[in-house]
Amino acid sequence: MNDTTHDARVLDQFTRQASAFSAAAMITDERVLDMIVAAARPKTDDTVLDVACGPGIVVCAFAPHVQAATGLDYTPAMLDQARTRAAEKGLHNVAWQQGDAYALPYPDGNFSIVVTRYSLHHLEHPERALREMMRVCAPGGRIVVVDAYASEDPAKAAAYHRVEKLRDPSHARSLSLGELRRLFKNAGLAPRETLYHLPVELDDLLARAFPDPRDLAEIAAMFTAAADDDRLGIPVQRVDDKINIAYQAVILAAERP
């Protein structure tokens, strides 16, 4: 990463979020994990790198299907969670390393599958991270990017970006689906796509982030209003006294030329 202020926000948020994030239903959803693994088309001799691996959930999902799986993350507290998870699962073909998505500490072509999940919207330069992922991926290997995406409507995307930044100060900017597609195209990649939703209730969402308490009312008001006027460009419903959100997400998987 480059911007030391943004780096500090990422480190602060994910250090505090590590425990709650690791247990969140929308993060541990087995259905989604199965889709991510299937999109990568793993073989038993594959070696996997998960960039910005967080608490190691994706690494642990890949581990039974491949020769070895490595997780890299910027936040030591997340890697502590990952080590605990792997130990609880009795996995011995996993490894963990602290590092930077913009400067991966591995040789060219070192892995046959390189994946990242829910990380690009925390990066100020996602195209640089994708280039690094391609560098460490062997020709013929698979690149897999998973992320939530913003609306193609600029006004709705701006509102979505604002509420996400308030909710989680480590948020940089969510790309739209069109922008994610162009990111791959500009890198010379032709991805397969799997679209899905990430359902979550607003109170649960806020329970594992650390927004400024002074912003909580605005965050709740924006999500509540979105149930009536679609101002955020994502599905939001009011059910009794609950606000149910369905983040739109995509799995993009492509073979590296």
HELIX and SHEET records of a PDB file:
HELIX    1   1 THR A    4  ALA A   23  1                                  20    
HELIX    2   2 ALA A   25  THR A   28  1                                   4    
HELIX    3   3 GLU A   30  ALA A   40  1                                  11    
HELIX    4   4 ILE A   57  PHE A   62  1                                   6    
HELIX    5   5 ALA A   63  HIS A   65  5                                   3    
HELIX    6   6 PRO A   76  GLU A   88  1                                  13    
HELIX    7   7 LEU A  120  HIS A  122  5                                   3    
HELIX    8   8 PRO A  126  ARG A  135  1                                  10    
HELIX    9   9 PRO A  154  ARG A  167  1                                  14    
HELIX   10  10 LEU A  177  ASN A  186  1                                  10    
HELIX   11  11 LEU A  202  ALA A  207  1                                   6    
HELIX   12  12 PRO A  213  ASP A  215  5                                   3    
HELIX   13  13 LEU A  216  ASP A  229  1                                  14    
SHEET    1   A 7 VAL A  94  GLN A  98  0                                        
SHEET    2   A 7 ALA A  68  ASP A  73  1                                        
SHEET    3   A 7 THR A  47  VAL A  51  1                                        
SHEET    4   A 7 PHE A 111  ARG A 117  1                                        
SHEET    5   A 7 CYS A 137  ALA A 148  1                                        
SHEET    6   A 7 LYS A 242  GLU A 255 -1                                        
SHEET    7   A 7 ARG A 192  GLU A 201 -1                                        
SHEET    1   B 7 VAL A  94  GLN A  98  0                                        
SHEET    2   B 7 ALA A  68  ASP A  73  1                                        
SHEET    3   B 7 THR A  47  VAL A  51  1                                        
SHEET    4   B 7 PHE A 111  ARG A 117  1                                        
SHEET    5   B 7 CYS A 137  ALA A 148  1                                        
SHEET    6   B 7 LYS A 242  GLU A 255 -1                                        
SHEET    7   B 7 VAL A 236  VAL A 239 -1                                        
END                                                                             
